[in-house]
Amino acid sequence: MVKPGDPLPGLTRDQRDRFQRGRAVFDSVFTPETGLGPLFNSTACGECHEDPKSGGTGDEVEVHATAFRGGVCDPLVQEGGPVIQQHTTPALKQALGIDQEPFPPSATARAMRTTPVIFGRGLLDLVPDSVILSYADPNDKNHDGISGRPNRNVDGRIGRFGRKALVPTLREFNAGAFVAEQGVTNPAVPTEETIGGKPIPPGVDPVADPEINQDQLDLTNDFVRFLAAPTPARLGGAGGRGREIFSRIGCPACHVPTLRTGDSPVAALRFKYFAAYTDILL
């Protein structure tokens, strides 16, 4: 049985070593002297993703700002969005007198997001686009009342991760999370978050960008992508009846119970079926 926080079955010795070393980076607590902030939500990846093991969920709540204009959702990137950081370092507080990022005045909506589990996300990363598109039915041609559609990145790639599937790949999501959640810049995202769209004032960030190196970023990526999807529980009694109702009323039309990965140089990720309960569509 695969438990929460376990590595994928079938990893090589080297891959298991990278998984363990990546976990150490994931759980590392950053300080202003090692790259934290000046804006941040947490001091470590594992501070939020902690329950029941590293990579799990947590009690922390993230604040997002958006504005709806002309039928379009604006993430307010030019005003510091979409993630509004809830903490500042002492140096930034002393410089500007703020203990969190101001909420954009032009926002029309505030979204509160809890911490999702990331077990099995390396498997989700490798589901072929063709599989995702096979579930899409934006105009409800089959008249089942469901009109799922993929979220396309500006370059045309299909989104899979984050709010409304904004991010196409797990690697990009991890790099962005370092900056958005901890203020830790990296080779993939080498610039700090802005404060309401304005740059960080000089002298409040003592660590040169990028604040972690490529090896640390790669190890973190390997830890996250090698996290296994836990073995589904065997349901009986009320749980078993709930599963029957789940299927009977059509929930699997969107919450697809099982998906299969495509090809991968990592044998433990290649052509694997896993419990997904998503179609990665909006």
Secondary structure, 3 states (H helix, E strand, C coil): CCCCCCECCCCCHHHHHHHHHHHHHHCCCCCHHHCCCCEECCCCHHHHCCECCCCCEEEEEEEEEEEEECCEEECCHHHCCCEECCEECHHHHHHHCCCCCCCCCCCCEEEEEEECCCCCHHHHCCCCHHHHHHHCCCCCCCCCCCCCCCCECCCCCECCECHHHCECCHHHHHHHHHHHHHCCCCCCCCCCCCECCECCCCCCCCCCCCCCCHHHHHHHHHHHHCECCCCCCCCCHHHHHHHHHHHHCCHHHCCCCEEECCCCCCHHHCCCEEECCCCCCC
